[in-house]
Amino acid sequence: MLNESMTKLDTITSLIDEAVSQTIAPSADRLDREKVFPEANLQALAAKGLNGILLPEHLGGLHAGYKAFSIVAEKIAAHCPSTGLVYTMHVEATDVIRRFGTKAQHDKWLKPVQGGKFGTTSTSERTSGGRYWINTSRATRTADGYELNLEKSFTTSSGFADFYIIQTGSPHADRTDDLSYFIVEGTDPGLRFGSWDALGVRGNHSSSLTLCNVQVSKENLLGSEGDGREIVETSIAYLLGLGSVWTGLAGGIIDTVTDYAKRNHHHDVGKSLGDYQVIRSLLAKAVILHKSLVAWLNQLRDDIDHQLQNGPDRLRSTTQQDLLSFKIYASDTVNEIAQLAMDITGGYGYKIGKLERFYRDSRAGIVMGPSNNLAREILSKQLIGISEDLWTETSR
């Protein structure tokens, strides 16, 4: 069993390395510069069979587990964090359907994934800030299903996804944890997409998404009304994907700045940057920080897959805390590494180019929901017993 898993992981690693070298890395600078959505990258990943990485084989997926997904997201983000985030949100969307969807929903929405169709999740609302699990909007029941009238503040792949997983309050909900999830076709005429103009990750198009009189059939309700809380609390792909993306970006920065330190020379004194003790010290600090990220991520994703071998509901109650903790650490650390890279390269690093792009991209991790300050507040309240979950503060 172990040998079979290792063989599959080796195959997936080879496949993502090919996709990165052939398609993702060569296009990364242009995607950022021209704010191009990385659809070609998503199609390249689909061609390698990687868009269904968590899906069972009877749906055309690889059934490879969360470790494999994390490795793919990490390797993508070492060159193009925008694509890494788009991929993360797609895998999260498919994973929600896989876990809570009916057979009919599996057939309709998941089987086309390996042919290039892709989705995303849409949760955040302006009225609740970084607490993306809190919605003030409510679905309305109709004779044939539901009607959605709401605005989401940030939706990755907005305007490009083939389907959207929409989180909103259940009809007549009087508690913030009474949420429902709906699948909405990307071509629905009631969808309105905002523009995306951001400091970093310019290719992921996380713009606003407005739903105007969108009609959703009963067949496109995920699970039952009110299952949204369970979906939020059992989600793994989103936070694991974020941590993997920032770890991958940290590795990309290390590779780029190490290469620069080796090849850049001060000809007036006959020295490379690597000949200076201060440069070597800064580089060593960056490498040590990256190694700490990799070690924690390896432990975390191995542990998740190991827990799930005993059944889909066997995750420890502390796993979500671990994922949230790692999201904070990974995004803080990649920013520290990005600053060290700027210190090592001096003025060159601040010129428009790869390191400058990486520096801007790294900033997104700190504010991406839940923002690090909010996430630390959530964890601290849970650790000292003020709150046991995400809902206590807003349910009173």
Secondary structure, 3 states (H helix, E strand, C coil): CHHHHHHHHHHHHHHHHHHHHHHHHHHHHHHHHHCCCCHHHHHHHHHCCHHHCCCCHHHCCCCCCHHHHHHHHHHHHCCCHHHHHHHHHHHHHHHHHHHHCCHHHHHHHHHHHHHCCCEEEECCCHHHCCCCCCCCCECEECCCEEEEEEEEEEECCCCCCCEEEEEEECCCCCCCCCEEEEEEECCCCCEEECCCCCCCCCCCCCEEEEEEEEEEEHHHEECCCCCHHHHHHHCCHHHHHHHHHHHHHHHHHHHHHHHHHHHCEECCCCEEHHHCHHHHHHHHHHHHHHHHHHHHHHHHHHHHHHHHCCCCCCCCCCHHHHHHHHHHHHHHHHHHHHHHHHHHHCHHHHCCCHHHHHHHHHHHHHHCCCCHHHHHHHHHHHHHCCCCCCCHHHHC
